[in-house]
C-alpha cells in the first residue's frame, strides 16, 4: 500500500513545479543538463513514496546542473 501523507504530496508537488521550471528554462536556453534534470524532477515523485528519500533525491537533482556542465 502506498504511504501518501501530506509531506510526500507537498514535496512531490514542489519538486514537480521546480522541475517544470527547469525544463522550460533548459529548453529555451538549449541546456540539456537543466532540461533533463527538470524532466527527472517532474517524474521521480511518482516512484518514491517515503519522505526522506524524496527530499534527498529532489535536492540532489536540483543542484545537479550547478555541478555538471556539458556545454
Biotite code that builds the C-alpha atoms (Angstrom):
import biotite.structure as struc

atoms = struc.array([
    struc.Atom([0.000, 0.000, 0.000], chain_id="A", res_id=1, res_name="UNK", atom_name="CA", element="C"),
    struc.Atom([1.238, 3.485, -0.780], chain_id="A", res_id=2, res_name="UNK", atom_name="CA", element="C"),
    struc.Atom([2.204, 5.816, 2.019], chain_id="A", res_id=3, res_name="UNK", atom_name="CA", element="C"),
    struc.Atom([0.537, 9.015, 0.842], chain_id="A", res_id=4, res_name="UNK", atom_name="CA", element="C"),
    struc.Atom([0.822, 11.528, 3.621], chain_id="A", res_id=5, res_name="UNK", atom_name="CA", element="C"),
    struc.Atom([0.813, 15.300, 3.468], chain_id="A", res_id=6, res_name="UNK", atom_name="CA", element="C"),
    struc.Atom([4.597, 15.675, 3.369], chain_id="A", res_id=7, res_name="UNK", atom_name="CA", element="C"),
    struc.Atom([5.106, 13.395, 0.366], chain_id="A", res_id=8, res_name="UNK", atom_name="CA", element="C"),
    struc.Atom([2.272, 15.023, -1.564], chain_id="A", res_id=9, res_name="UNK", atom_name="CA", element="C"),
    struc.Atom([3.564, 18.521, -0.832], chain_id="A", res_id=10, res_name="UNK", atom_name="CA", element="C"),
    struc.Atom([7.176, 17.642, -1.690], chain_id="A", res_id=11, res_name="UNK", atom_name="CA", element="C"),
    struc.Atom([6.077, 15.908, -4.878], chain_id="A", res_id=12, res_name="UNK", atom_name="CA", element="C"),
    struc.Atom([4.149, 18.991, -5.942], chain_id="A", res_id=13, res_name="UNK", atom_name="CA", element="C"),
    struc.Atom([7.015, 21.291, -5.005], chain_id="A", res_id=14, res_name="UNK", atom_name="CA", element="C"),
    struc.Atom([9.713, 19.342, -6.854], chain_id="A", res_id=15, res_name="UNK", atom_name="CA", element="C"),
    struc.Atom([7.485, 18.776, -9.880], chain_id="A", res_id=16, res_name="UNK", atom_name="CA", element="C"),
    struc.Atom([6.821, 22.513, -10.121], chain_id="A", res_id=17, res_name="UNK", atom_name="CA", element="C"),
    struc.Atom([10.516, 23.309, -9.856], chain_id="A", res_id=18, res_name="UNK", atom_name="CA", element="C"),
    struc.Atom([11.202, 20.611, -12.451], chain_id="A", res_id=19, res_name="UNK", atom_name="CA", element="C"),
    struc.Atom([8.734, 22.200, -14.845], chain_id="A", res_id=20, res_name="UNK", atom_name="CA", element="C"),
    struc.Atom([10.575, 25.500, -14.467], chain_id="A", res_id=21, res_name="UNK", atom_name="CA", element="C"),
    struc.Atom([13.913, 23.765, -15.064], chain_id="A", res_id=22, res_name="UNK", atom_name="CA", element="C"),
    struc.Atom([12.515, 22.064, -18.165], chain_id="A", res_id=23, res_name="UNK", atom_name="CA", element="C"),
    struc.Atom([11.210, 25.310, -19.681], chain_id="A", res_id=24, res_name="UNK", atom_name="CA", element="C"),
    struc.Atom([14.453, 27.145, -18.892], chain_id="A", res_id=25, res_name="UNK", atom_name="CA", element="C"),
    struc.Atom([16.616, 24.317, -20.250], chain_id="A", res_id=26, res_name="UNK", atom_name="CA", element="C"),
    struc.Atom([14.605, 24.104, -23.444], chain_id="A", res_id=27, res_name="UNK", atom_name="CA", element="C"),
    struc.Atom([14.771, 27.863, -24.085], chain_id="A", res_id=28, res_name="UNK", atom_name="CA", element="C"),
    struc.Atom([18.500, 28.067, -23.311], chain_id="A", res_id=29, res_name="UNK", atom_name="CA", element="C"),
    struc.Atom([19.305, 24.775, -25.127], chain_id="A", res_id=30, res_name="UNK", atom_name="CA", element="C"),
    struc.Atom([20.926, 23.418, -21.955], chain_id="A", res_id=31, res_name="UNK", atom_name="CA", element="C"),
    struc.Atom([20.488, 19.648, -21.931], chain_id="A", res_id=32, res_name="UNK", atom_name="CA", element="C"),
    struc.Atom([21.572, 19.122, -18.306], chain_id="A", res_id=33, res_name="UNK", atom_name="CA", element="C"),
    struc.Atom([18.952, 21.536, -16.969], chain_id="A", res_id=34, res_name="UNK", atom_name="CA", element="C"),
    struc.Atom([16.282, 20.186, -19.317], chain_id="A", res_id=35, res_name="UNK", atom_name="CA", element="C"),
    struc.Atom([16.791, 16.533, -18.358], chain_id="A", res_id=36, res_name="UNK", atom_name="CA", element="C"),
    struc.Atom([17.147, 17.414, -14.700], chain_id="A", res_id=37, res_name="UNK", atom_name="CA", element="C"),
    struc.Atom([13.751, 19.120, -14.961], chain_id="A", res_id=38, res_name="UNK", atom_name="CA", element="C"),
    struc.Atom([12.227, 16.030, -16.546], chain_id="A", res_id=39, res_name="UNK", atom_name="CA", element="C"),
    struc.Atom([13.676, 13.873, -13.770], chain_id="A", res_id=40, res_name="UNK", atom_name="CA", element="C"),
    struc.Atom([12.306, 16.269, -11.129], chain_id="A", res_id=41, res_name="UNK", atom_name="CA", element="C"),
    struc.Atom([8.843, 16.027, -12.645], chain_id="A", res_id=42, res_name="UNK", atom_name="CA", element="C"),
    struc.Atom([8.826, 12.225, -12.921], chain_id="A", res_id=43, res_name="UNK", atom_name="CA", element="C"),
    struc.Atom([10.613, 10.815, -9.873], chain_id="A", res_id=44, res_name="UNK", atom_name="CA", element="C"),
    struc.Atom([7.955, 11.694, -7.222], chain_id="A", res_id=45, res_name="UNK", atom_name="CA", element="C"),
    struc.Atom([5.687, 9.086, -8.829], chain_id="A", res_id=46, res_name="UNK", atom_name="CA", element="C"),
    struc.Atom([8.121, 6.321, -7.878], chain_id="A", res_id=47, res_name="UNK", atom_name="CA", element="C"),
    struc.Atom([9.316, 7.384, -4.394], chain_id="A", res_id=48, res_name="UNK", atom_name="CA", element="C"),
    struc.Atom([6.848, 7.035, -1.514], chain_id="A", res_id=49, res_name="UNK", atom_name="CA", element="C"),
    struc.Atom([8.979, 7.935, 1.535], chain_id="A", res_id=50, res_name="UNK", atom_name="CA", element="C"),
    struc.Atom([9.614, 11.485, 2.658], chain_id="A", res_id=51, res_name="UNK", atom_name="CA", element="C"),
    struc.Atom([13.356, 11.406, 3.325], chain_id="A", res_id=52, res_name="UNK", atom_name="CA", element="C"),
    struc.Atom([14.409, 9.799, 0.006], chain_id="A", res_id=53, res_name="UNK", atom_name="CA", element="C"),
    struc.Atom([12.004, 12.120, -1.820], chain_id="A", res_id=54, res_name="UNK", atom_name="CA", element="C"),
    struc.Atom([13.668, 15.129, -0.249], chain_id="A", res_id=55, res_name="UNK", atom_name="CA", element="C"),
    struc.Atom([17.228, 13.849, -0.782], chain_id="A", res_id=56, res_name="UNK", atom_name="CA", element="C"),
    struc.Atom([16.735, 12.940, -4.439], chain_id="A", res_id=57, res_name="UNK", atom_name="CA", element="C"),
    struc.Atom([14.887, 16.185, -5.128], chain_id="A", res_id=58, res_name="UNK", atom_name="CA", element="C"),
    struc.Atom([17.618, 18.341, -3.653], chain_id="A", res_id=59, res_name="UNK", atom_name="CA", element="C"),
    struc.Atom([20.347, 16.435, -5.472], chain_id="A", res_id=60, res_name="UNK", atom_name="CA", element="C"),
    struc.Atom([18.518, 16.794, -8.798], chain_id="A", res_id=61, res_name="UNK", atom_name="CA", element="C"),
    struc.Atom([18.050, 20.493, -8.154], chain_id="A", res_id=62, res_name="UNK", atom_name="CA", element="C"),
    struc.Atom([21.780, 21.039, -7.566], chain_id="A", res_id=63, res_name="UNK", atom_name="CA", element="C"),
    struc.Atom([22.914, 18.702, -10.356], chain_id="A", res_id=64, res_name="UNK", atom_name="CA", element="C"),
    struc.Atom([23.065, 21.391, -13.103], chain_id="A", res_id=65, res_name="UNK", atom_name="CA", element="C"),
    struc.Atom([25.296, 23.549, -10.890], chain_id="A", res_id=66, res_name="UNK", atom_name="CA", element="C"),
    struc.Atom([27.996, 20.885, -10.719], chain_id="A", res_id=67, res_name="UNK", atom_name="CA", element="C"),
    struc.Atom([27.674, 19.224, -14.144], chain_id="A", res_id=68, res_name="UNK", atom_name="CA", element="C"),
    struc.Atom([28.048, 21.255, -17.318], chain_id="A", res_id=69, res_name="UNK", atom_name="CA", element="C"),
    struc.Atom([28.430, 19.514, -20.668], chain_id="A", res_id=70, res_name="UNK", atom_name="CA", element="C"),
    struc.Atom([28.356, 22.651, -22.796], chain_id="A", res_id=71, res_name="UNK", atom_name="CA", element="C"),
])
